[in-house]
């Protein structure tokens, strides 16, 4: 084996923990140069904020220096195409200079979504990125209050809204147009306002535009997804049962319009004791495992119920938590660039569903009955006790999937011939019943 192939074989021992593949097959190793006993190459990562980039570099150096005949290893780190302007917004008025658009969503109001969106935007901006936030809640805009900015926006010569700039973050909200007046408008007018806020605002050049979406799955949410091709959606919830049920609806809505779910933040999960800093769970025991089992989507973080955030977003509290949440969000964004290699091909064979995986992994085969019985939705499992409401004998021997939808790289949604269609079947759960 020649030296170059030997080097690549060693580097293939380094596996990306999120993409589950080695850095060679992922194409991270670029421009390798072998000069005598010296080796140099570029390790091109998906994002400059990769939290384990230094570990990747050290592992590569250690592995290659152990090869007989190599005395020097030079590894340069770089970020790939994530810094190139995306062309998919080029034809959309106002958005031609925007690289990525992320929606922060919740299907139930009062879960702290707007506060989460604002704090994430501030953290991303602090890393040197150009960031904007658009508040699409026509009936209850939050951005003016969160950033303590209530002046009306002005218009450019081209009749475009000029967003406010607060600490380097561009802000646009319906509240900057109507002030404190209530928005008494019908659905079609609200959807027109939504389009205007997105495309009639002069955003200029932005690395990230954060959409603070209104709660629900109605006209405004559909208008949002039809107006701009989102790079992904982050779902905010609490551990309350009512919020969890709505998470399912939100995930299904985004997947129906081909918007990848980047993850979930469980907000107001706990309170810190002011005396001893002990965690007191706000709504009882955390539902992280239940959320991931129900949806198949990763919970990126648990955020506390923090009264200081109601006073100011500038207080230096929970910085580490917010920073790690942004790290996880960035990783999820980059993971979806390679989503096609992380999802199975699904087919039906006699009385079973077959999942074929790329990379030689053994095919999964699960019977229709077993798959239908594994559903964890509220119709099949008691939400409070976790006990099954149905037994296997309740399910017909002739049960059959009428339609199977692939939800990102994490789950299936199935419509069964018995009329059941509310469940989500994560790959992790399917693997457990093989």
Helices and strands as residue ranges (DSSP letters): H 3-11, E 15-16, E 21-22, E 29-35, E 38-45, H 53-65, E 72-79, G 81-83, G 87-89, E 98-105, H 113-126, E 131-135, H 143-146, E 154-155, E 161-162, E 164-166, E 169-173, H 175-178, H 187-199, E 206-212, H 219-227, E 232-237, H 241-256, E 261-272, E 279-281, H 288-295, E 299-304, G 307-310, H 319-335, G 336-342, E 345-349, E 352-356, E 364-367, H 368-373, G 392-394, E 401-407, E 411-416, E 424-426, H 427-432
